[in-house]
């Protein structure tokens, strides 16, 4: 497995965690838990955004990784 595919697999996993946090935040009734889940989801969203940028850099620098 290449580094690019590892990074993309990590991105997919993080998106899954982000979706789970969002779902939990919507379903919970406790305000404090809802706030904490939402804050965590927002931090994770920043990580996902940064990782997407890094994938673009990897694909730009190493053309053989494009599309993996």
C-alpha positions in Angstrom: 0.0 0.0 0.0 1.4 3.4 -0.9 1.6 6.4 1.3 -1.1 8.2 -0.8 -3.5 5.3 -0.4 -2.8 5.1 3.4 -3.5 8.9 3.7 -6.7 8.5 1.6 -7.8 5.6 3.8 -7.2 7.7 6.9 -9.3 10.4 5.3 -12.2 8.0 4.7 -12.0 6.8 8.3 -12.0 10.3 9.7 -15.0 11.3 7.6 -16.8 8.3 9.1 -15.9 9.4 12.6 -17.1 12.9 11.8 -20.4 11.6 10.6 -20.8 9.5 13.7 -20.1 12.5 15.9 -22.6 14.6 14.0 -25.3 11.8 14.4 -24.6 11.5 18.1 -24.8 15.3 18.6 -28.2 15.4 16.9 -29.6 12.5 18.9 -28.3 13.4 22.4 -30.6 15.3 24.7 -28.0 16.5 27.2 -26.9 20.0 26.2 -23.4 19.7 27.5 -22.8 16.4 25.6 -24.3 17.9 22.5 -21.9 20.9 22.7 -18.9 18.7 23.3 -19.7 16.4 20.4 -20.3 19.4 18.1 -17.0 21.0 19.2 -15.1 17.8 18.6 -16.8 17.4 15.2 -15.7 20.9 14.2 -12.1 20.2 15.2 -12.2 16.9 13.3 -13.6 18.8 10.3 -10.5 21.0 10.3 -8.3 17.9 10.3 -10.3 16.5 7.4 -9.9 19.8 5.5 -6.2 19.9 6.1 -5.8 16.2 5.1 -7.6 16.9 1.8 -5.2 19.7 1.1 -2.3 17.4 1.9 -3.7 14.7 -0.5 -3.8 17.4 -3.2 -0.2 18.2 -2.5 0.8 14.6 -2.7 -1.0 14.1 -6.0 0.6 17.2 -7.4 4.1 16.3 -6.3 3.8 12.6 -7.2 1.6 12.1 -10.3 1.5 8.3 -9.9 -0.6 8.7 -6.7 -3.3 10.7 -8.5 -6.7 8.9 -8.2 -5.7 6.3 -5.6 
